Amino acid sequence: MSSSSSSSALGMANVLKLSQPQESLLNDVDVFIFDCDGVIWRGDSLIDGIPETLDKLRSLGKKMFFVTNNSTKSRAGYKKKFDSLGLDIPSEEIFSSSFAAAAYLEQTKFKDSEKKVYIIGEVGICDELDLIDVPWIGGPDDKGKEPDMGPGGKLDHDSDVGAVIVGFDRHINYHKIQYAQLCINENPGCEFIATNLDAVTHLTDAQEWAGNGSMVGAIKGCTGKEPTVVGKPSPLMIDYLANKLSLDKSRICMVGDRLDTDILFGTDNGLKTVLVLSGVTSEEKLMSQENTITPDFYADTINDFFVEETLKIVE
């Protein structure tokens, strides 16, 4: 077949399986942005062949960034995870949605308001806000709290909260939901910020678990407000990278395992896109008539960026 890529056997010609990566991808890309879970690792296990593939990309002079919607860790926390898996990734190449939330507050000069942030989420958001000296309350400190819901009971809230950030929280409770809605509904100008809207996440390798979309949905339901989303597919992270590092978006490729976050992040922001089947999306789902999000290419894993060519020796 003379085409640089071949169509899937499932017959959807406009979704191409990567088969000649040098011609169809590597020659046209200077920067790769990788999602992490489902692309680099699954849970706490590194996907086979990833270190070698990343080394090959670096040897070609490709820049790489690792972007995750998981807000439970800070960049420093993710650096430790990369290290534990034997991957020597510089911290400046790592971007989490917890960092994106802090970057958004910096861009909007939230600190000048002298307000504080209420956090539904885990330590990653707290650590990133500490790095930019933005005061916060809530987060892990509100684990296990219960409001007084007896006759005449009420939950007092801080009128100096100027933003509520909602990130994934394994200890979400009614106290946190009530506190957030009071801040958003009663504090004038209080902003509602979501790290991401992921429907499901991977806490274990046994099943899918309700993601941050469920926590954000609870706050949307009781406030009637739509959040500012700072993680994928929001343009905030790619705009930050492109502006800070003077990158040409047309020569950036987003690689991920989710259609509605990773690939949409790429297509909405003018990037090339590759979907890998090593995470949550199956080939069947990609090719289904219900799917309206189309990557430029798909591959089994990022190891397919380097296909071994068999040399035929003619004697």
N, C-alpha and C positions, 0 to 999 in steps of 0.2 A: 504494500500500500504506500503510495507516494506522499500522502498527506503527513504533516508533521505530528499529527495525533490521530488516534482512532476512536470512532464512536463506540459507546458501550453496546454490548450484545442486546441490551434492553431496548435499543433502537431509538434513542432520543438524540438526533444528530447535532443539536446545538449544545450539548454537554459533552465535551471531549475528554477522553482519558489520556493523560500525559504519557506519550510514548517516545518522543524524541526531545527530551528536556533541554538539551543544549540549544537547538534551533528555536524551539517554541517558547522557552522560558528564560533560561540562564543568560542568553545573549541580550535580552531586553530588560533585565532587572539588576539594579544596583543595591537595593535594600530589601531584605526580607523581614516581615513582621510575623512572628509566630505566636499563635495561641499556645498555651502550655499543656493543660490537662486534655488528653486525647490526641495531642500532637507530639509533645516531647515526653510526657509520662502519662501513665494511667494510675490515678490514686497516688501511691507511693512507689510505684515501679517504673523504672525507665524503659521506654520502648526500645526494643532491640535495634542496634545499628545507628542510633541517633548521634552518639559522640563522633563517630567516623564521618557521618554526613555533615555535621556542623563544621568539623575540621576541614572537609573538602570545600565547603562554601567559603570559609575564611581564606583558604589558600588561593581562591579565585578573586579575592579582594572584595567579597560581598560584605556589606554591613548588615548586622542583625539586631533585632530588638524582640523582646519577649513580653507580650502584653496579655494580661489575664483579667477577667472580670471578677475574680475572687478577691473580696476585700478583707478577708480574715487575717491576712498577713500584710505587713509593710514591705517595701522594697528590700529592707535589710532581712526580714523574715524569709522572703523568697530567695534571697542570695544564699541563706543557710540551706534551703531545700536543694537548690542547684548543687551546692557544695556536697551535700550528703549523697547525692546521686552521682558524684564524680564528674560534674560538669563545671568547668572553670569559666563562669559567665561574669563579666564585670557588672557591678551593681548599676552603673549608668545605662546598661542595656535592658534593664528590667523595669517594667511599668505595670502596676496593679491599679485596680479601680479605687483602692484606698488612696493611692498617690494622686489619681485623677481628681478625687474629691478635694484634696488639699490644693492641687494646682488650680482648680476652679475658684476656690476661695481666694487664692493669691491674685488671680486674674481680675476678679471682681472687687479687689481691695476690701475684703470683708473685715480685715483686722482694723481698718480705720474706723469702723462703726463702733468699736469697743464692746461689741456684743459677744456672746458665747454660743457654742454649738451644742445641741442635744444629739447624742448618738444612739441609734439603734444599730448594733453591730458589735464587732469584736475588736481585738487589740490592734489590728492593722490600721484601722482608721484613727484610733487614738494616737498611735505612734507617729503617723504622718502629720497629724495636727500639731503634735508636740514639736516637730521639726520646724514648723513655721510659726511657732509661738501663738497659736490660736487656742484660747481657753475652751474647754469642753466639759460636759457633764454627761452622766449616763453610761452607755456602753457596758462593759463587764461589771461595773459597780452596781448596776440595777438588776443583776441576776437574782432570781428568786424573790423579788419584791412583790408584795400584794397590796393593792390600795384598799382603803377602808370603804367597803361597800355596804355597811350597815345603815340604819336610819340616820339621815343627816350627814352621812359620810361624804368626804370629798378628797381630792388629791390636789394639793397646792403645787403650783409650778412656777418656775423662775421667769419673770417678765423680761429679763435681760437676754433670753435666748433669741438670737436673730436668724438661726438656721437649724433645721433638723436634717441630719444625714441618716439615710436608711440603707444599711448594708446587711449582708447575710449574717444571721444571728441564731446560733444553735440554742440560745436560751431566751428566745422571744417570749414575752408574757403580756398579760393584760395591763400591768402597770406601765410598761414601755409604750404600748399602743395608746393608752389614755394620756400619758404625759406628752407624747408627740402631737396628738390631736389638739390638746390644750394650747401648746406652743404655737402651732400653725393657725388654729382658729382664733386665738385670743390675743396673740402678740402682733401688733401692727407691723406689716412688712416681713414677717418671718418667712424665710425661704424653705421650700421642701426640695431636698436633693436626694436622688437615688444613685447608688453606685452602679446598678444595673437592673435589668428586668428579666433575668434568666428564669425560665419557668422551672427547670429542674437542675440539680447539681449532683456531683458524685462524691458523697461522703464515704461510701464503701464501694467495693467492686461487685457487691451482690445485687444492687438495685439502684434505680434513680430515686433521688430524694427531692422534696419540694425546695425550690430555689428562692432567690431573693425576690423574685416576682410576687411570691405569696406574701412576703412581709410588706413590700411596697403597696400591694393591693389592699392590705388591711388599712393602711394610712390613707390611701386614696378613697377608700370606702367611707371613712368617718370624717373626711375633710372636704370631699368633693373637688380636691385640687389635683392637678397633674404635676408630677415632679420634673425638675431639671435632671436629666440623666447624663452622667459624666463618663460611664464606661461604654464599651462597645454596644450598639453601633453608633453611639454619639460621635460627632467629629472632633470632640475636644482633644482626645489623645493624639490623633493624627495631625491636627492643626498645631498642637504643642511641639510635636517632633519636627514637622516640616518647617515651622518658623524658627525653632531654636537651632536646628542643624542645617538649614537651607537645603532641604531635600526636594527633589523633583518628584511630585506625586505620581507622574506617569511612569516612573521607573521604580516604583515600590510595589511589592507583591505581598498581599495579606494571605497567610496560610492558616487555616483553622479547620475544626471538625464540626462546627455548628453553622447551619445556613442562616438562621435568623439573627445571629450576632456577628460572627466572624466574617462570613461572606457578605452580609448586608453592610457591615462596616466598610468593607472594601469597595463594593459596587457604589455605595452612596457617596464615597469620598474620592472617586476617580482613581482607584488603585487596581492593579491586576489581582486576580484571586485564584487560589487553589484550595479546593476542599479535599481533605484527607479522610479516608474511611477507617482510620485507626481509633476514632472516638465514638461520638453518639449518633452520627448520621450514617445510615446504610445506603448502599447503591440503590436499593429499591425505593427508599424515601426520596433520594435525589432525583430519580427518574420518574416519580409519580406525577400524574396529571395535576394533583393538588399543589405541588411545589411551584412557586412562582419566582424563586430566587436562584439564579443561574451563575455558577462560577465560570471563569474562563476555562479551567481544567479541573479534573479530579484525579486523585492518585490513591493507592492503597496506604502509603505512608510517605514521609518526606524522603525516605531512602530512594524512592523512585526518581528523585532529581538526578540521580547518577545511575544510569543503566549500563551494565557491563556489555560491551560489544565483543562478540566472538570473532576473532580474526581467522579467516580461512587461508591457510598456506597452500599455495599451489606448487606442487613439486614437478 
